[in-house]
Every structure is written in structure tokens, then in C-alpha cells.
Amino acid sequence: MSGPAACPEIKQAEQVVDQTARQLLRGEANLSTWYRVLRQYEHTWMLELESARGRQAERCAA
């Protein structure tokens, strides 16, 4: 896989989401933790997409 999804930060954020989902199902995490993790995951994706768009714009301008 290439592109933003292959980014180590994205993979790490996905692992945290998976782990927190399991904890939530077992009653070891609460909804506020779940929402916080989802916001962090979304933020990580947005940063990586912004970075990828910047790199693409630089290539197009060259």
C-alpha cells in the first residue's frame, strides 16, 4: 500500500483505534476516551492528507 495510508503515523493511529474499540467493548474504556481517540485519528489523517496535497502541488508547479 502506498500513499497516506502507508504512513507510520496513520498505522499507529489505526492501532490505537482498534485497541480502544476492544477496550470499549470489554468495558475498560469509556465513550469520552473513544471519541478522543477518534478525533486524534481524524486529525492524523487530515495532517497527512494536507502534507500529501502539498507535495502534489509542488510537483505540479515544477
FIMAR-164258 format. One record per residue (C-alpha): z, x, y. Coordinates in steps of 0.25 Angstrom, whole numbers, padded with zeros to 4 digits. Last residue first. Layout:
# FIMAR-164258
+-------+-------+-------+
|    c3 |    c1 |    c2 |
+-------+-------+-------+
|     Z |     X |     Y |
...
+-------+-------+-------+
END
This chain:
# FIMAR-164258
+-------+-------+-------+
|    c3 |    c1 |    c2 |
+-------+-------+-------+
| -0045 |  0030 |  0089 |
| -0040 |  0017 |  0094 |
| -0042 |  0010 |  0081 |
| -0033 |  0021 |  0074 |
| -0022 |  0020 |  0085 |
| -0023 |  0004 |  0083 |
| -0021 |  0006 |  0068 |
| -0009 |  0015 |  0070 |
| -0003 |  0005 |  0080 |
| -0005 | -0006 |  0070 |
|  0002 |  0001 |  0059 |
|  0014 |  0004 |  0068 |
|  0015 | -0010 |  0072 |
|  0014 | -0014 |  0058 |
|  0025 | -0005 |  0054 |
|  0034 | -0010 |  0065 |
|  0032 | -0024 |  0061 |
|  0035 | -0021 |  0047 |
|  0048 | -0015 |  0050 |
|  0052 | -0026 |  0059 |
|  0049 | -0036 |  0048 |
|  0057 | -0029 |  0038 |
|  0069 | -0027 |  0048 |
|  0068 | -0042 |  0051 |
|  0068 | -0045 |  0036 |
|  0080 | -0036 |  0034 |
|  0088 | -0043 |  0046 |
|  0084 | -0057 |  0040 |
|  0090 | -0053 |  0026 |
|  0102 | -0048 |  0032 |
|  0104 | -0060 |  0040 |
|  0102 | -0068 |  0028 |
|  0113 | -0062 |  0020 |
|  0113 | -0051 |  0009 |
|  0120 | -0050 | -0004 |
|  0118 | -0064 | -0008 |
|  0109 | -0060 | -0020 |
|  0097 | -0066 | -0014 |
|  0100 | -0059 | -0001 |
|  0102 | -0045 | -0008 |
|  0088 | -0047 | -0014 |
|  0082 | -0050 | -0001 |
|  0089 | -0038 |  0005 |
|  0083 | -0029 | -0005 |
|  0069 | -0034 | -0003 |
|  0070 | -0034 |  0012 |
|  0075 | -0019 |  0011 |
|  0064 | -0015 |  0002 |
|  0054 | -0021 |  0011 |
|  0060 | -0013 |  0023 |
|  0059 | -0001 |  0015 |
|  0044 | -0003 |  0012 |
|  0041 | -0006 |  0026 |
|  0048 |  0006 |  0031 |
|  0040 |  0015 |  0020 |
|  0027 |  0009 |  0026 |
|  0018 |  0004 |  0014 |
|  0018 | -0010 |  0020 |
|  0013 | -0004 |  0033 |
|  0000 |  0000 |  0028 |
| -0003 |  0005 |  0014 |
|  0000 |  0000 |  0000 |
+-------+-------+-------+
END
